[in-house]
Amino acid sequence: MRRDAIDLAPAAHARGPVTLPGSKSISIRALLLAALCDGETRLTQVLRSDDTTVMIDALRALGISIVEAGDALLVRGASTFPRREAEVFVGNSGLSIRTLTAALAFAGGRYRLSGVARMHERPIGDLVDALTSVGASIAYEGEPGFPPLVVEPAVPSSRVIGVATGTSSQFLTGLLQAGPMLARGGDVVIHVEGNLISRPYVDLTIALMKRFGVEVREEPARTFTIARDSRYASPGAFAVEGDASSASYLLAAGLLGGGPLVVAGLGLSSLQGDARFVDVVVAMGGEVAQDDTTTTVRSPGFGSVHETRRRLRAIDADFNDIPDAAMTVAVLALFADRPSTLRNIGSWRVKETDRLQAMATELAKFGGVVEAGADWLQVQPLSDAAIASLVERAARGDPVSIATYDDHRIAMCFSLARFLGCAVRIEDPDCVAKTFPDYFERFEALVGKTGAAARIAHA
């Protein structure tokens, strides 16, 4: 049964070990790549969440055998989809619908792809335009440019594809992963038109395709080539690494709570772009130590029992490459020594909700000043008086209530606000099931609670 809300008490400390769930980005990509291989792939450490469940169910609806074997999934691939007609439901998983649409465009069947109401507000027109320009037959059931979609059998008229990626890099990921299905008879050439956002996710896609036997060659001017007759080959076994986006909340807790906080599943060997969040932690005043698979965060002066704690260093940066983790930075900015500005985050507007508007609205509930533009957010740090007011509210049993908009990342990043000394009520906390179902339980195990917060002072 889904909870209406959860109350988080004020906190001053965060320390101890925590193991990350598997990466959502890698899990969903690996499931599709395994489905397109000849032979069986044993996937381990796959994230079990709403988004991965809808991808597994979608692949099964398409005739792919996926069998539970203890903590592993055995995926028997087919190089194409056995069922030529299917209803494919993707919930609110943008990565699932965008990669499946590309993979099904020339699979020779009739498929309907749909999701929850919010999914039908998330743009997919640039991907559909790219596919139809080379012969795909894809129709919109409702508003043009948005799901639901109906895919009809089609034969490619060309293998040279142009795609606009200014809205989402997932459009390019979908075309790349579907590339070998088009490469039977000639090279597939994909050219990016205009801006490419979230480039690290494209690099992740290319790295995973290589693990499954397909090389992508990148030419100048952002042109990607998949060689004629390329085919996916099962690696036999594939282990999903920890989720770097989810790690941002835990690393931030170590920064605010003093640490040491040890995150297992994220280290120097991570393939994910959001692993760069450790650079933000350092830039804002934390200390980070890493090996291949773990990251430890300490923050001298935070999480202490002393009356006065120093403030974080403000940040002004372009977050085009790590837009998901940038949401965590927006909350950290409340603790900073001067205003922080997050730039090039326009993609927030077409995620699970309009994240720019939502973040500005919820941050303001703490008494701060927030300005939002078309693709930027500026957050003023809280004054000592505003923090004292929050502490007084907590003493009266009056939490700051955060609307989550059915968005898992809003729920998780605002859990960090408890380090201001206030009580925080997270509405609809079980929306975190999208990527991190037991987040609040793991977070609580790391946090040392206190009835009053230390005063935060400028360094």
C-alpha positions as CSV (number, residue, x, y, z in Angstrom):
1,M,0.0,0.0,0.0
2,R,1.4,3.4,-1.1
3,R,2.1,5.8,1.8
4,D,0.7,9.3,1.7
5,A,3.7,10.8,3.4
6,I,6.8,10.2,5.5
7,D,8.2,12.6,8.1
8,L,12.0,13.0,8.4
9,A,13.3,14.3,11.7
10,P,16.1,17.0,11.8
11,A,19.5,15.5,11.3
12,A,23.1,16.5,12.0
13,H,25.2,13.4,11.1
14,A,25.5,10.9,8.3
15,R,28.1,8.1,8.4
16,G,28.6,4.5,7.8
17,P,28.5,2.1,4.8
18,V,25.8,1.8,2.2
19,T,25.5,-0.3,-1.0
20,L,24.0,1.2,-4.1
21,P,21.2,-0.4,-6.0
22,G,22.0,-1.3,-9.6
23,S,22.1,1.4,-12.2
24,K,18.7,2.1,-13.8
25,S,20.4,3.4,-17.0
26,I,22.6,0.4,-17.4
27,S,19.9,-2.1,-16.4
28,I,17.4,-0.9,-19.0
29,R,20.1,-0.7,-21.7
30,A,21.5,-4.2,-20.8
31,L,18.0,-5.8,-20.9
32,L,17.4,-4.6,-24.4
33,L,20.9,-5.5,-25.6
34,A,20.6,-9.0,-24.1
35,A,17.2,-9.4,-25.8
36,L,18.8,-8.6,-29.2
37,C,21.6,-11.1,-28.8
38,D,21.6,-14.6,-30.1
39,G,21.9,-16.9,-27.1
40,E,21.4,-16.4,-23.4
41,T,22.8,-13.7,-21.1
42,R,23.0,-13.9,-17.3
43,L,22.4,-10.4,-15.9
44,T,23.2,-9.8,-12.3
45,Q,22.7,-6.8,-10.0
46,V,19.8,-5.6,-12.2
47,L,17.9,-2.8,-10.5
48,R,14.5,-4.0,-9.3
49,S,12.3,-1.0,-9.6
50,D,9.2,0.4,-11.4
51,D,11.2,1.4,-14.5
52,T,13.1,-1.9,-14.9
53,T,9.9,-3.9,-14.3
54,V,8.1,-2.2,-17.2
55,M,11.1,-2.9,-19.5
56,I,11.1,-6.5,-18.5
57,D,7.4,-6.8,-19.0
58,A,7.6,-5.0,-22.3
59,L,10.3,-7.4,-23.6
60,R,8.2,-10.4,-22.4
61,A,5.2,-9.0,-24.3
62,L,7.4,-9.0,-27.4
63,G,8.2,-12.7,-26.9
64,I,11.6,-12.5,-25.2
65,S,12.2,-15.1,-22.5
66,I,13.4,-13.6,-19.2
67,V,13.6,-16.0,-16.3
68,E,14.4,-15.3,-12.7
69,A,17.3,-17.4,-11.4
70,G,18.0,-16.5,-7.8
71,D,19.4,-12.9,-7.9
72,A,20.0,-13.1,-11.7
73,L,17.9,-12.7,-14.8
74,L,18.4,-15.1,-17.7
75,V,17.6,-13.4,-20.9
76,R,17.3,-15.5,-24.0
77,G,17.8,-13.2,-27.0
78,A,16.4,-13.5,-30.4
79,S,18.2,-10.8,-32.6
80,T,14.6,-9.7,-33.4
81,F,11.3,-9.9,-31.6
82,P,9.4,-13.2,-31.8
83,R,6.0,-11.6,-31.6
84,R,4.8,-9.6,-34.6
85,E,2.0,-7.9,-32.8
86,A,2.0,-6.6,-29.2
87,E,0.7,-4.0,-26.7
88,V,3.8,-2.5,-25.0
89,F,3.3,-0.5,-21.8
90,V,6.2,1.5,-20.5
91,G,4.8,3.3,-17.5
92,N,6.8,6.5,-17.1
93,S,10.1,5.2,-18.3
94,G,11.4,7.6,-20.9
95,L,14.5,5.4,-21.7
96,S,12.3,2.3,-22.2
97,I,9.9,3.9,-24.7
98,R,12.6,5.7,-26.7
99,T,14.9,2.6,-27.0
100,L,12.0,0.3,-27.8
101,T,10.5,2.6,-30.4
102,A,13.7,2.6,-32.3
103,A,14.2,-1.1,-32.0
104,L,10.6,-1.9,-33.1
105,A,10.6,0.6,-36.1
106,F,11.9,-2.0,-38.5
107,A,11.1,-5.2,-36.6
108,G,8.5,-6.2,-39.1
109,G,5.4,-6.1,-36.8
110,R,2.6,-4.0,-35.5
111,Y,3.1,-2.6,-32.1
112,R,1.4,-0.1,-29.8
113,L,3.5,1.8,-27.3
114,S,1.9,3.6,-24.4
115,G,2.4,4.7,-20.8
116,V,1.0,6.6,-17.9
117,A,-0.6,10.0,-18.4
118,R,2.7,11.9,-17.8
119,M,4.5,9.7,-20.4
120,H,2.0,11.0,-23.0
121,E,3.2,14.5,-22.2
122,R,6.9,13.6,-22.8
123,P,8.3,14.5,-26.2
124,I,9.3,11.8,-28.7
125,G,8.8,13.7,-32.0
126,D,12.5,14.1,-32.8
127,L,13.1,10.4,-32.6
128,V,9.9,9.6,-34.6
129,D,11.0,12.1,-37.3
130,A,14.4,10.5,-37.5
131,L,12.9,7.1,-38.0
132,T,10.2,8.1,-40.5
133,S,12.8,9.9,-42.5
134,V,14.4,6.6,-43.4
135,G,11.1,4.7,-44.0
136,A,9.6,3.8,-40.7
137,S,5.8,3.8,-40.3
138,I,4.9,5.3,-37.0
139,A,1.7,7.1,-36.2
140,Y,0.6,9.2,-33.2
141,E,-2.6,8.1,-31.5
142,G,-3.1,11.5,-29.8
143,E,-1.1,14.7,-29.9
144,P,1.6,14.8,-32.6
145,G,5.0,14.5,-31.1
146,F,4.0,12.5,-28.1
147,P,3.0,8.9,-27.2
148,P,1.0,6.7,-27.6
149,L,2.5,5.4,-30.8
150,V,1.5,2.8,-33.3
151,V,4.4,1.2,-35.2
152,E,3.5,-0.7,-38.5
153,P,5.8,-3.0,-40.5
154,A,8.2,-1.1,-42.7
155,V,11.4,-1.5,-44.7
156,P,14.2,1.0,-44.3
157,S,14.7,3.3,-47.3
158,S,18.1,4.5,-46.1
159,R,20.7,3.8,-43.5
160,V,21.8,7.4,-43.1
161,I,19.8,9.0,-40.2
162,G,19.8,12.5,-38.9
163,V,18.4,13.1,-35.4
164,A,17.9,16.2,-33.2
165,T,19.0,15.6,-29.6
166,G,18.5,19.0,-28.0
167,T,15.6,17.6,-26.0
168,S,17.0,14.2,-25.0
169,S,20.1,12.2,-25.7
170,Q,17.9,9.1,-25.3
171,F,16.8,9.6,-29.0
172,L,20.4,9.0,-30.1
173,T,20.7,6.0,-27.6
174,G,17.6,4.4,-29.2
175,L,19.0,4.8,-32.7
176,L,22.4,3.5,-31.7
177,Q,21.1,0.4,-29.9
178,A,18.8,-0.4,-32.9
179,G,21.6,0.2,-35.3
180,P,22.6,-3.4,-35.8
181,M,19.0,-4.3,-36.8
182,L,19.4,-1.8,-39.7
183,A,23.0,-2.8,-40.6
184,R,22.1,-6.0,-42.4
185,G,23.3,-5.0,-45.9
186,G,25.1,-1.7,-45.2
187,D,26.7,0.7,-42.8
188,V,24.4,2.7,-40.5
189,V,25.4,6.3,-40.2
190,I,23.7,8.5,-37.6
191,H,24.3,12.2,-37.6
192,V,23.4,14.5,-34.6
193,E,21.7,17.7,-35.7
194,G,22.2,20.6,-33.3
195,N,22.9,20.4,-29.6
196,L,23.7,17.0,-27.9
197,I,22.7,17.1,-24.3
198,S,23.7,14.6,-21.6
199,R,26.7,13.3,-23.7
200,P,27.9,10.9,-20.9
201,Y,24.8,8.8,-21.4
202,V,25.7,8.4,-25.1
203,D,29.2,7.3,-24.1
204,L,27.6,4.8,-21.7
205,T,25.4,3.4,-24.5
206,I,28.4,3.0,-26.8
207,A,30.5,1.3,-24.0
208,L,27.7,-1.2,-23.3
209,M,27.2,-1.9,-27.0
210,K,30.9,-2.8,-27.2
211,R,30.4,-5.2,-24.2
212,F,27.7,-6.9,-26.3
213,G,29.9,-7.2,-29.4
214,V,29.0,-4.1,-31.5
215,E,31.5,-1.3,-32.1
216,V,30.4,2.3,-32.8
217,R,32.8,4.5,-34.7
218,E,32.5,8.2,-34.1
219,E,33.5,10.6,-36.8
220,P,34.0,14.4,-36.6
221,A,30.9,16.5,-36.5
222,R,29.1,14.0,-34.2
223,T,28.5,11.3,-36.7
224,F,28.3,7.7,-35.5
225,T,28.7,4.7,-37.7
226,I,27.8,1.0,-37.1
227,A,29.4,-1.3,-39.6
228,R,27.6,-3.4,-42.1
229,D,26.3,-6.7,-40.7
230,S,27.2,-5.9,-37.1
231,R,25.4,-8.3,-34.7
232,Y,25.1,-8.4,-31.0
233,A,26.8,-11.3,-29.2
234,S,26.1,-12.3,-25.7
235,P,28.9,-11.7,-23.2
236,G,27.6,-14.7,-21.3
237,A,27.3,-12.9,-18.0
238,F,27.0,-9.2,-17.3
239,A,27.0,-7.5,-13.9
240,V,25.2,-4.1,-13.6
241,E,27.2,-1.5,-11.6
242,G,25.7,0.7,-8.9
243,D,23.5,3.6,-9.8
244,A,25.5,6.8,-9.9
245,S,22.5,9.1,-10.0
246,S,21.2,7.5,-6.8
247,A,24.6,7.9,-5.3
248,S,24.4,11.6,-5.5
249,Y,21.9,11.8,-2.6
250,L,24.1,9.5,-0.4
251,L,27.3,11.4,-1.3
252,A,25.5,14.7,-0.5
253,A,24.4,13.2,2.9
254,G,28.1,12.5,3.6
255,L,29.0,16.1,2.7
256,L,26.3,17.5,4.9
257,G,26.5,15.0,7.7
258,G,30.3,15.0,8.1
259,G,30.9,11.3,7.3
260,P,32.8,9.2,6.8
261,L,30.2,7.8,4.5
262,V,31.2,4.9,2.3
263,V,29.3,4.2,-0.9
264,A,29.8,0.7,-2.3
265,G,29.1,0.3,-6.0
266,L,30.5,3.6,-7.2
267,G,34.2,4.1,-7.9
268,L,36.8,5.0,-10.4
269,S,35.7,2.2,-12.8
270,S,32.2,3.6,-13.1
271,L,30.9,4.0,-16.7
272,Q,28.2,6.5,-15.8
273,G,28.4,10.2,-16.3
274,D,26.7,11.0,-12.9
275,A,29.8,9.5,-11.3
276,R,31.2,13.0,-11.9
277,F,29.0,14.2,-9.0
278,V,32.1,13.5,-6.8
279,D,33.7,16.6,-8.4
280,V,30.8,18.7,-7.2
281,V,31.2,17.3,-3.7
282,V,34.9,18.4,-3.7
283,A,34.1,21.8,-5.3
284,M,31.6,22.5,-2.5
285,G,34.0,21.6,0.3
286,G,34.0,17.8,0.8
287,E,36.8,15.3,0.8
288,V,36.5,12.3,-1.4
289,A,38.6,9.1,-1.6
290,Q,37.9,6.4,-4.2
291,D,39.0,3.0,-5.4
292,D,37.6,1.1,-8.3
293,T,34.3,0.2,-6.6
294,T,33.8,2.5,-3.6
295,T,33.7,6.2,-2.7
296,T,34.2,7.7,0.7
297,V,33.0,11.2,1.6
298,R,34.1,13.3,4.6
299,S,33.3,16.9,5.3
300,P,35.3,18.5,8.1
301,G,33.1,21.1,10.0
302,F,29.8,19.5,8.9
303,G,27.9,17.0,11.1
304,S,29.8,18.1,14.2
305,V,28.4,18.5,17.6
306,H,29.7,22.0,17.8
307,E,27.3,25.0,17.8
308,T,28.6,26.4,14.6
309,R,29.2,24.6,11.3
310,R,30.8,26.1,8.2
311,R,28.8,26.6,5.0
312,L,29.4,24.9,1.7
313,R,31.1,26.7,-1.1
314,A,28.7,27.9,-3.7
315,I,28.8,26.6,-7.2
316,D,28.2,28.1,-10.7
317,A,28.4,25.5,-13.4
318,D,27.1,24.0,-16.6
319,F,25.2,20.8,-15.7
320,N,24.3,19.7,-19.3
321,D,26.2,16.4,-18.8
322,I,24.7,15.5,-15.4
323,P,21.2,16.9,-15.3
324,D,19.8,14.3,-12.9
325,A,22.5,14.8,-10.3
326,A,22.2,18.5,-10.7
327,M,18.9,18.3,-8.8
328,T,20.8,17.3,-5.7
329,V,23.1,20.4,-6.2
330,A,20.0,22.6,-6.1
331,V,19.2,21.5,-2.5
332,L,22.9,21.7,-1.4
333,A,22.8,25.3,-2.6
334,L,20.6,26.2,0.4
335,F,23.7,25.5,2.6
336,A,26.1,27.5,0.6
337,D,28.1,30.7,1.4
338,R,26.6,32.7,-1.5
339,P,24.2,32.2,-4.4
340,S,24.7,29.1,-6.7
341,T,23.7,29.0,-10.3
342,L,22.9,25.8,-12.2
343,R,23.1,26.3,-16.0
344,N,22.1,24.4,-19.1
345,I,19.4,22.3,-17.4
346,G,16.5,22.9,-19.8
347,S,16.0,19.1,-20.1
348,W,14.5,19.2,-16.6
349,R,11.3,20.6,-18.1
350,V,10.5,17.3,-20.0
351,K,11.3,14.8,-17.4
352,E,8.9,13.0,-15.0
353,T,7.6,16.5,-14.3
354,D,8.6,20.0,-15.1
355,R,11.5,19.8,-12.7
356,L,12.6,23.4,-13.1
357,Q,9.3,24.7,-12.0
358,A,8.9,22.0,-9.3
359,M,12.3,22.6,-7.8
360,A,11.9,26.3,-7.7
361,T,8.5,25.9,-5.9
362,E,9.7,23.4,-3.3
363,L,13.0,25.2,-2.6
364,A,11.1,28.4,-1.8
365,K,9.2,26.6,1.0
366,F,12.4,26.8,3.1
367,G,12.4,30.5,3.0
368,G,15.0,31.0,0.4
369,V,15.0,33.1,-2.8
370,V,15.0,31.1,-6.0
371,E,15.0,32.3,-9.6
372,A,14.3,30.1,-12.6
373,G,14.9,30.8,-16.3
374,A,14.4,28.8,-19.4
375,D,17.4,26.6,-18.7
376,W,18.9,27.8,-15.4
377,L,18.2,28.0,-11.7
378,Q,19.7,30.3,-9.2
379,V,19.4,29.5,-5.5
380,Q,20.2,32.0,-2.7
381,P,21.5,30.3,0.5
382,L,19.4,30.5,3.6
383,S,20.2,33.2,6.1
384,D,20.9,32.4,9.7
385,A,17.5,33.9,10.5
386,A,15.7,31.6,8.0
387,I,17.5,28.6,9.4
388,A,16.6,29.6,13.0
389,S,13.0,29.8,11.9
390,L,13.1,26.3,10.4
391,V,14.6,25.0,13.7
392,E,11.8,26.6,15.6
393,R,9.2,25.1,13.3
394,A,10.7,21.6,13.9
395,A,10.5,22.2,17.7
396,R,6.8,22.9,17.3
397,G,6.3,19.7,15.3
398,D,5.7,21.6,12.1
399,P,7.5,20.0,9.2
400,V,8.2,21.6,5.8
401,S,5.9,19.6,3.5
402,I,7.4,18.8,0.0
403,A,5.2,17.9,-2.9
404,T,7.0,15.3,-5.1
405,Y,4.9,15.4,-8.3
406,D,5.3,11.6,-8.7
407,D,9.0,12.3,-9.3
408,H,11.4,10.0,-7.5
409,R,14.3,12.4,-7.7
410,I,12.4,15.3,-6.1
411,A,11.6,13.0,-3.2
412,M,15.2,11.9,-2.7
413,C,17.0,15.2,-3.1
414,F,14.7,17.0,-0.6
415,S,15.3,14.4,2.0
416,L,18.7,16.2,2.4
417,A,17.0,19.4,3.7
418,R,16.6,17.8,7.1
419,F,20.3,18.8,7.7
420,L,19.1,22.4,7.9
421,G,17.7,21.4,11.3
422,C,14.1,21.3,10.1
423,A,11.6,18.4,9.9
424,V,10.7,17.5,6.4
425,R,7.6,15.8,5.2
426,I,8.0,14.0,1.9
427,E,4.6,13.5,0.2
428,D,4.0,10.3,-1.7
429,P,7.4,8.9,-0.7
430,D,6.9,5.6,-2.5
431,C,7.4,7.3,-5.8
432,V,11.1,6.4,-5.2
433,A,10.1,2.9,-6.3
434,K,10.9,4.1,-9.9
435,T,14.7,3.7,-9.2
436,F,15.5,3.2,-5.5
437,P,12.6,1.4,-3.7
438,D,14.2,1.3,-0.2
439,Y,15.9,4.7,-0.3
440,F,14.4,6.0,2.9
441,E,15.2,2.9,4.9
442,R,18.8,3.0,3.8
443,F,19.1,6.8,4.3
444,E,17.7,6.5,7.9
445,A,20.3,3.9,8.7
446,L,23.1,6.5,7.9
447,V,21.6,9.5,9.7
448,G,22.2,10.6,13.3
449,K,19.1,12.5,14.3
450,T,19.0,15.5,16.7
451,G,16.2,17.6,18.0
452,A,18.0,20.8,17.1
453,A,20.5,21.6,14.4
454,A,23.8,23.3,14.8
455,R,23.9,26.9,13.5
456,I,25.4,27.2,10.1
457,A,27.9,30.0,9.7
458,H,30.0,31.3,6.9
459,A,33.5,29.9,6.7
